[in-house]
Amino acid sequence: GFAVVSFDSVGSGGRSREADRYYQRHPHGSLLGQALQDLRAAVTVLQQQKAIDGRRIYLLGSGTGGFIALHAAALDERIAGVVCVNGLTPLRVDTTDRALGGIARWSLRYPWLPRLGAFVGAEPRIPYDLDEVLALIAPRPVTVVRSRHDLGTSGDDVRAAVQRAAPVFALYGPTTALRLFE
């Protein structure tokens, strides 16, 4: 009863070479933006399939895929819900002393959001954070799964982000639409 589409987003897996010189070709773009555009196109194709219920398209992503899935659902109301596995790393507390080097990994090491590099050392000034991305998805269901040994972020940070988004979900009804599993 399920149709599953699995693909590598730009810059990962079989598409890792596409990231080479990406910013030379697209100086004002971002790998995250390209991944979101690709995902939007995939949703459009799915909705055109007669065997697919276009109102029940859910995303599941792990790590960077979860990060992308959250952003995609926040920006595309055709996405019915999200499961994000180890992909919710609050940005404003992701400082350079963290195990993975903080937000620099999103802008320098793996340049998904190159302009985020301007906030290395000034993380509290980042214009948005993932609790706000979660809130934009409400009232659609979001399940955040966090491994207890996730090097990317602390459990306290993830729990705090989910708690900050919860009141927005509560405005729409039962708070079961936003769940955290550790």
Backbone bond lengths (Angstrom), bond angles and torsions (degrees), N, CA, C in turn:
res aa  C-N    CA-C-N  psi(-1)  N-CA   C-N-CA  omega(-1)  CA-C   N-CA-C  phi
1 G - - - 1.445 - - 1.515 113.67 -
2 F 1.324 118.18 5.28 1.455 120.47 -178.78 1.519 110.14 -120.63
3 A 1.284 116.27 140.91 1.465 121.57 168.40 1.524 105.84 -106.06
4 V 1.306 116.90 130.84 1.456 121.25 -177.06 1.525 108.63 -122.58
5 V 1.307 114.92 129.41 1.455 120.99 174.36 1.517 106.54 -117.85
6 S 1.305 116.08 127.83 1.457 120.90 179.08 1.519 107.63 -127.32
7 F 1.323 116.21 127.25 1.456 118.25 177.94 1.513 110.06 -145.33
8 D 1.300 115.00 155.58 1.459 121.00 174.48 1.516 107.92 -82.08
9 S 1.313 116.02 132.13 1.459 118.57 175.32 1.523 108.78 -79.89
10 V 1.300 115.43 162.32 1.460 121.43 179.79 1.532 109.49 -50.06
11 G 1.310 116.45 135.67 1.460 120.46 177.17 1.512 115.16 86.83
12 S 1.345 118.21 2.13 1.459 118.94 -179.29 1.523 110.38 -138.74
13 G 1.333 114.58 158.22 1.459 120.17 177.44 1.511 112.52 53.86
14 G 1.331 116.29 -130.64 1.450 122.39 -179.74 1.511 114.11 -67.37
15 R 1.317 116.60 -11.05 1.471 120.95 179.72 1.523 112.48 -109.06
16 S 1.316 117.17 18.31 1.469 119.72 -176.98 1.525 111.89 -64.04
17 R 1.324 117.99 -32.63 1.470 120.79 -179.62 1.531 112.33 -66.24
18 E 1.329 116.90 -23.52 1.464 119.91 179.55 1.522 111.51 -64.19
19 A 1.317 117.21 -21.33 1.468 120.25 179.26 1.526 111.83 -77.23
20 D 1.336 116.11 -20.76 1.461 119.41 178.91 1.528 109.27 -60.15
21 R 1.284 116.17 125.24 1.465 123.44 178.82 1.539 113.33 56.72
22 Y 1.324 116.88 21.96 1.468 120.37 179.31 1.525 110.95 -55.24
23 Y 1.318 116.33 -44.10 1.466 120.04 -174.93 1.526 112.61 -77.00
24 Q 1.307 117.31 -16.92 1.463 118.82 171.04 1.533 109.43 -72.01
25 R 1.327 116.13 -36.83 1.464 120.49 178.61 1.524 112.34 -80.01
26 H 1.326 117.03 -30.87 1.469 122.30 -175.70 1.535 109.26 -132.30
27 P 1.327 118.25 71.71 1.468 120.32 -172.99 1.525 114.61 -63.11
28 H 1.308 118.19 -20.06 1.468 120.41 -179.59 1.528 111.89 -108.33
29 G 1.335 116.79 8.93 1.453 121.15 -178.59 1.506 111.74 -98.43
30 S 1.322 114.94 -171.01 1.466 121.33 173.65 1.520 108.14 -150.94
31 L 1.307 115.71 151.35 1.459 119.58 176.19 1.525 110.60 -61.27
32 L 1.331 117.03 -37.26 1.466 119.38 176.83 1.525 109.81 -61.49
33 G 1.322 117.06 -45.79 1.462 120.32 178.72 1.520 111.93 -59.85
34 Q 1.327 117.23 -41.16 1.461 121.07 178.45 1.529 110.58 -65.48
35 A 1.327 116.61 -42.86 1.464 120.23 178.28 1.530 110.61 -61.76
36 L 1.327 117.07 -39.58 1.462 120.58 178.96 1.527 110.91 -66.96
37 Q 1.316 116.62 -38.97 1.461 120.56 177.72 1.540 110.24 -64.72
38 D 1.329 116.75 -43.02 1.465 120.99 178.05 1.525 110.97 -63.21
39 L 1.314 116.39 -41.65 1.469 120.57 -179.46 1.526 110.42 -67.05
40 R 1.305 116.53 -39.43 1.471 120.82 176.91 1.538 110.24 -60.48
41 A 1.333 116.38 -41.83 1.465 120.54 178.13 1.526 110.43 -64.09
42 A 1.334 117.47 -38.89 1.460 120.97 178.45 1.525 110.76 -63.56
43 V 1.322 117.50 -41.31 1.463 121.15 178.01 1.527 109.95 -63.13
44 T 1.317 117.05 -40.87 1.462 120.99 177.99 1.526 110.90 -60.29
45 V 1.329 116.90 -44.99 1.467 120.76 178.74 1.529 110.25 -63.80
46 L 1.327 117.40 -43.13 1.463 120.11 178.90 1.523 111.23 -60.04
47 Q 1.312 116.94 -42.11 1.460 120.25 -178.65 1.525 112.18 -65.93
48 Q 1.302 117.31 -21.80 1.468 121.44 179.88 1.523 112.78 -83.46
49 Q 1.329 117.29 -8.47 1.460 121.66 -178.59 1.525 109.97 -85.10
50 K 1.317 116.17 128.29 1.471 120.72 -178.48 1.524 112.55 -63.79
51 A 1.327 116.95 -29.99 1.470 120.66 -177.65 1.524 112.69 -81.26
52 I 1.320 117.62 -3.27 1.465 122.13 -176.67 1.526 109.62 -108.39
53 D 1.310 116.05 133.29 1.465 120.79 171.58 1.521 106.56 -83.51
54 G 1.311 117.10 101.98 1.460 122.97 -175.36 1.511 114.45 -62.68
55 R 1.321 117.72 -12.29 1.472 121.21 177.25 1.514 112.09 -88.39
56 R 1.352 116.59 -3.35 1.464 120.30 -175.45 1.523 110.83 -126.51
57 I 1.312 116.35 47.35 1.461 121.41 177.77 1.526 107.83 -97.11
58 Y 1.323 114.92 116.59 1.457 122.18 -178.58 1.523 109.16 -114.87
59 L 1.307 116.18 153.42 1.456 121.82 177.45 1.516 109.43 -114.07
60 L 1.321 115.27 141.57 1.452 122.10 171.90 1.519 105.85 -130.63
61 G 1.319 116.42 125.44 1.454 120.06 178.49 1.511 110.67 -139.89
62 S 1.319 115.01 149.08 1.455 121.36 179.11 1.524 109.15 -118.81
63 G 1.325 116.39 138.22 1.455 120.74 -179.67 1.520 110.90 61.39
64 T 1.328 116.55 -125.49 1.463 120.20 178.66 1.523 110.59 -59.87
65 G 1.322 116.99 -34.41 1.464 120.42 176.79 1.520 112.41 -61.51
66 G 1.327 117.09 -36.67 1.460 120.72 175.67 1.522 111.82 -68.38
67 F 1.323 115.82 -40.20 1.466 122.18 176.44 1.528 109.22 -59.35
68 I 1.321 116.67 -45.60 1.465 121.84 179.16 1.531 109.99 -65.38
69 A 1.335 117.34 -44.33 1.465 121.09 -178.47 1.527 111.55 -59.74
70 L 1.318 117.72 -41.21 1.468 120.29 178.21 1.528 111.01 -61.79
71 H 1.322 115.92 -46.20 1.465 119.56 179.57 1.534 111.10 -63.36
72 A 1.345 116.18 -41.56 1.462 120.09 -179.12 1.522 111.12 -61.74
73 A 1.329 117.15 -45.77 1.463 120.35 -179.59 1.525 111.58 -66.03
74 A 1.319 116.68 -34.44 1.466 119.82 178.30 1.524 111.33 -65.39
75 L 1.316 116.48 -30.74 1.467 121.01 -174.99 1.527 113.97 -101.06
76 D 1.321 118.57 -9.05 1.464 121.27 -175.29 1.522 109.56 -135.53
77 E 1.314 116.70 104.46 1.463 121.44 -176.76 1.519 113.32 -70.50
78 R 1.326 118.19 -7.61 1.467 120.54 175.52 1.521 110.92 -71.56
79 I 1.313 117.51 -18.88 1.463 121.85 178.84 1.520 107.83 -80.82
80 A 1.329 115.87 120.92 1.467 121.51 -171.71 1.519 113.89 -78.66
81 G 1.321 118.20 -22.43 1.455 120.83 -179.15 1.515 110.65 177.47
82 V 1.331 115.37 171.45 1.458 121.33 -173.71 1.525 110.46 -139.70
83 V 1.329 114.62 142.90 1.456 122.01 164.14 1.518 105.10 -117.97
84 C 1.312 116.23 120.02 1.462 123.26 -177.70 1.528 108.28 -115.07
85 V 1.330 115.57 114.63 1.463 121.04 -178.12 1.529 108.71 -105.88
86 N 1.308 116.64 116.14 1.472 122.99 178.92 1.522 112.60 50.26
87 G 1.318 116.66 38.35 1.455 120.60 179.82 1.515 113.78 -122.64
88 L 1.327 116.08 0.32 1.462 119.58 179.08 1.521 107.81 -99.23
89 T 1.306 115.31 99.05 1.464 121.63 176.80 1.519 106.88 -119.87
90 P 1.335 118.24 102.93 1.464 119.62 179.95 1.530 110.94 -54.83
91 L 1.304 115.75 130.94 1.461 121.32 -172.58 1.523 113.61 -75.88
92 R 1.322 117.36 -41.82 1.468 120.20 -172.05 1.528 113.77 -68.54
93 V 1.320 117.07 -15.59 1.472 120.15 177.41 1.526 111.49 -110.16
94 D 1.320 117.26 4.28 1.463 122.48 -176.63 1.529 109.13 -88.73
95 T 1.304 115.27 76.99 1.465 122.26 -174.01 1.527 111.43 -90.18
96 T 1.311 116.32 167.92 1.467 122.00 -174.61 1.524 113.51 -63.31
97 D 1.326 118.91 -19.23 1.461 120.48 179.28 1.529 112.62 -79.78
98 R 1.323 118.25 -3.85 1.461 122.31 178.69 1.525 110.17 -73.30
99 A 1.326 116.14 159.98 1.467 122.41 -174.11 1.525 113.16 -55.73
100 L 1.325 117.66 -37.11 1.467 120.22 -177.67 1.522 112.92 -96.99
101 G 1.319 117.52 9.10 1.461 121.02 175.05 1.508 116.07 88.32
102 G 1.322 116.79 11.41 1.460 119.90 175.59 1.518 113.66 74.41
103 I 1.324 115.06 -161.40 1.463 120.34 -176.30 1.517 112.86 -64.17
104 A 1.327 117.62 -13.21 1.470 119.78 177.84 1.521 110.77 -58.32
105 R 1.329 117.42 -27.83 1.473 118.75 179.96 1.519 110.91 -66.80
106 W 1.332 118.58 -29.66 1.470 121.57 179.47 1.521 111.75 -80.50
107 S 1.323 116.90 -19.41 1.459 119.31 -174.21 1.516 114.00 -115.42
108 L 1.318 117.94 -27.67 1.455 120.61 -174.71 1.526 112.22 -115.55
109 R 1.320 116.74 -57.25 1.467 120.01 -176.06 1.526 111.54 -70.13
110 Y 1.335 117.29 -49.84 1.468 123.49 174.63 1.523 105.29 -122.56
111 P 1.292 118.51 92.11 1.474 120.17 -166.35 1.533 114.91 -74.02
112 W 1.327 116.60 65.05 1.464 120.57 176.55 1.519 110.96 -71.60
113 L 1.322 116.35 -37.32 1.464 122.33 179.91 1.528 108.30 -131.51
114 P 1.324 118.52 79.78 1.463 119.91 -172.56 1.522 114.05 -60.21
115 R 1.299 118.26 -33.20 1.479 120.28 -178.36 1.521 112.37 -71.67
116 L 1.314 116.98 -14.42 1.459 120.43 175.37 1.526 110.29 -65.08
117 G 1.330 116.98 -22.55 1.464 121.51 178.43 1.517 113.39 -58.01
118 A 1.315 117.55 -24.95 1.464 121.20 178.42 1.524 111.92 -66.52
119 F 1.340 116.69 -15.40 1.458 120.65 -176.60 1.528 113.36 -105.12
120 V 1.338 117.36 4.49 1.460 119.54 175.58 1.524 107.76 -62.35
121 G 1.313 116.66 122.08 1.459 121.83 -175.65 1.518 112.95 90.28
122 A 1.316 117.12 -8.40 1.469 122.55 178.03 1.534 108.92 -135.01
123 E 1.318 116.01 40.56 1.457 121.83 -173.96 1.533 114.16 -55.36
124 P 1.332 120.55 -37.36 1.469 118.55 179.46 1.536 113.83 -60.97
125 R 1.313 116.98 -15.80 1.472 120.80 -178.89 1.537 113.06 -90.90
126 I 1.330 117.61 0.64 1.467 120.39 178.91 1.530 108.34 -58.01
127 P 1.330 117.38 132.76 1.468 120.41 -171.97 1.529 116.19 -66.66
128 Y 1.324 117.93 -19.76 1.462 119.53 178.07 1.528 108.59 -147.95
129 D 1.335 114.95 164.28 1.458 118.90 176.63 1.519 109.20 -142.52
130 L 1.318 116.42 171.98 1.458 120.24 -171.26 1.522 113.95 -73.17
131 D 1.326 118.75 -20.78 1.464 118.37 173.19 1.528 109.55 -65.39
132 E 1.329 117.05 -34.43 1.464 121.12 177.64 1.526 110.48 -72.29
133 V 1.322 117.40 -34.87 1.462 121.41 174.89 1.531 109.15 -63.41
134 L 1.332 116.68 -45.30 1.472 120.28 176.24 1.525 110.48 -56.70
135 A 1.316 117.13 -46.20 1.462 121.39 -177.64 1.528 111.51 -61.14
136 L 1.322 117.03 -33.86 1.463 120.12 179.23 1.527 112.10 -67.69
137 I 1.311 117.69 -22.24 1.461 121.57 -178.98 1.529 111.23 -79.87
138 A 1.324 117.82 -25.89 1.463 121.81 -178.34 1.532 110.02 -53.51
139 P 1.300 117.05 144.32 1.460 131.44 5.05 1.531 114.05 -92.64
140 R 1.326 117.15 9.55 1.471 119.71 179.60 1.530 109.83 -65.40
141 P 1.324 117.83 148.64 1.463 120.26 -175.25 1.524 113.05 -69.70
142 V 1.315 114.36 138.61 1.466 122.80 175.29 1.518 107.22 -132.72
143 T 1.317 115.25 127.98 1.453 121.14 173.40 1.517 107.38 -116.49
144 V 1.311 115.88 122.73 1.459 122.46 177.29 1.523 106.62 -104.85
145 V 1.322 115.57 124.12 1.459 121.43 178.06 1.515 106.62 -113.99
146 R 1.312 115.75 128.72 1.462 120.45 -178.90 1.515 109.83 -129.25
147 S 1.310 115.37 125.12 1.455 120.99 175.05 1.527 108.44 -71.91
148 R 1.276 118.22 139.10 1.473 120.54 -179.90 1.516 112.46 -66.38
149 H 1.303 117.65 -17.33 1.463 121.65 -179.90 1.516 110.98 -113.21
150 D 1.327 116.66 35.19 1.461 122.47 178.94 1.525 108.84 -75.58
151 L 1.319 116.81 118.34 1.464 120.32 179.25 1.523 112.20 -71.19
152 G 1.333 117.07 -21.84 1.454 120.99 -173.83 1.510 115.24 -70.31
153 T 1.315 117.45 -29.73 1.460 119.24 -175.48 1.525 110.14 -159.84
154 S 1.304 115.64 164.40 1.465 119.84 178.32 1.519 109.93 -92.28
155 G 1.328 114.38 153.82 1.457 119.95 176.52 1.512 112.10 -59.82
156 D 1.314 117.31 -38.35 1.465 120.69 178.99 1.522 111.31 -60.85
157 D 1.339 117.01 -40.93 1.459 120.58 -179.65 1.525 111.65 -66.46
158 V 1.331 116.23 -42.15 1.464 120.13 179.34 1.521 110.21 -66.50
159 R 1.337 116.55 -46.33 1.469 119.60 178.95 1.528 111.07 -59.78
160 A 1.317 117.42 -41.66 1.473 120.95 179.68 1.526 110.94 -63.55
161 A 1.326 117.67 -40.99 1.470 120.51 179.23 1.527 110.71 -64.27
162 V 1.321 116.73 -43.29 1.461 120.52 178.58 1.530 109.76 -64.55
163 Q 1.317 117.54 -41.69 1.474 120.79 178.72 1.527 111.82 -64.30
164 R 1.334 117.83 -35.48 1.472 119.91 178.38 1.531 111.42 -69.24
165 A 1.328 117.69 -30.51 1.465 121.02 179.51 1.529 112.12 -83.33
166 A 1.322 117.91 -23.88 1.468 122.20 -173.72 1.528 114.17 -55.47
167 P 1.335 120.90 -40.17 1.467 118.93 -179.99 1.534 113.88 -60.91
168 V 1.316 117.13 -30.53 1.467 119.23 177.62 1.524 109.69 -68.84
169 F 1.319 117.45 -42.77 1.462 120.82 176.12 1.528 110.18 -62.54
170 A 1.326 117.24 -38.95 1.462 121.38 -179.04 1.530 111.70 -63.45
171 L 1.321 117.51 -28.86 1.463 120.57 177.00 1.529 111.83 -60.54
172 Y 1.308 116.05 -28.16 1.457 121.16 -177.33 1.516 113.32 -92.68
173 G 1.320 117.89 -7.08 1.461 119.59 -179.69 1.510 110.80 137.20
174 P 1.322 115.73 -145.08 1.468 119.88 -175.70 1.537 112.11 -56.84
175 T 1.297 116.05 139.08 1.455 121.04 -178.36 1.514 112.31 -78.17
176 T 1.333 118.18 3.26 1.459 120.31 178.56 1.530 112.11 -69.34
177 A 1.329 118.61 -9.55 1.453 121.21 179.06 1.535 111.41 -69.55
178 L 1.320 117.28 -20.52 1.459 122.20 177.03 1.522 107.97 -119.03
179 R 1.341 114.77 115.56 1.469 119.17 -176.62 1.524 109.85 -128.21
180 L 1.316 114.77 147.02 1.458 121.96 175.73 1.520 108.24 -124.06
181 F 1.322 115.78 127.26 1.465 122.17 174.28 1.513 107.86 -118.81
182 E 1.319 115.85 132.84 1.461 120.58 176.49 1.511 109.22 -120.16
